[in-house]
Amino acid sequence: SMWVKWVLLGMDKPRIRGKAINKFVKICNYLKDLNNFSSLMAILSGLMHAAIYRLRFSFEYVPKTSAERYRELKELTSYEHSYAAYRARLHKINPPCVPYLGVYLTDLMFIEEGNPSSTTGIGAVKMINFNKCRLVYRVIAEMQRYQQIGYEDIKRDNAVVRVITAYETMSDEEMYARPLQPEPPPEKPAAPAATPAPAPAPAS
């Protein structure tokens, strides 16, 4: 996420940023096909950060097909209805898969906060709340299920790792303060010159 923001904020022209955004969207679509939802969420988080979202003229340079794909990816990863669209897709695919950890952590947090760890039994004796234990088990078991099968045909590329990890850490305040070239609207193609009307035929 931070790498995406660092890359885009380091560019000084809307057209160049638009090309980079288009490239990031293509990477996101490829990650979706690989079922790598963790990296997909990270890149989309960078693209949707307020410091990037304000670059509206840069987004105007993104091709329409890529902009539509970007919209579909945002719908897939939307947090609405507790990530309903993402959960539906996740439960239809077959591993290998890298799920988004944030959804599991959110589920565990709600289970912890919404269920007492113990209940009161006969004679006011405290008993372990096994229903809560079962809920926690289901979340952890699903995570473990996706750890059983890995990607056999994908190898670590150290050159790519160096590029992704070589960025400056910036706070939100620093990102907003980063000087940016004013973003004029995209250039529109010049209107075709008017064709002169044919001269009237001479009178006979």
Steps between C-alpha positions, in 0.01 A plus 500: 500500500771749597708402196209579266454845656874568492522410131207717392588800714852491361372574149450860395271472195138382488552307177788299651304437819205385290719241328627381839145471635404299192794267567400455865145411394635236261712356782193492726302311240784248465513460879125435501546222245775354721267517804757719675250718683752622755718678241190606307362676807836664571527659154136608493543654845783711361297606195201596714700695758382862523843633395465305172125536455542879475701456178182501296661623178752214514210254513357665188796360307412142598342313203126434528543123506749527785279748687209254475720218626609722790135561588428126498801430723382760750156338506657158557708621795241737649454478876124542460287231664812365673692441175212297356623508138853400598382218728275363227786484251743358757269210579459410131868473408744215545844543657768617461382825647632783714195636684473847646601471865310812604163326460601220737637742756175697487298181549713399798465846652119488476493149645718611790300814574155353440526176693596444865781253563300327772138429582318432823391141548295319763569628849655823366811308396702669227545287191706543182296645215564227244275671248750786488783247465324341202462839330871573544588152373300549178686821417844351572417175317409693186831687510689174542316342208660749262846427643497139384566562129759741364581647159729250328573703186580836664853566617644786701644778282759691704509787249127557546535475878770769498279733296197452726692541826711801392265783589483786746259467789269802508232611743162620372607858571817456294306351210261794492788747528692339216522757219300399196480662162154653452279256317344661194220311323615247239568647162203465268556429131467807284173531313533425128520805279177594332478405135441811290173503309539443124493815288173556315501393138527792255174606341458373144 
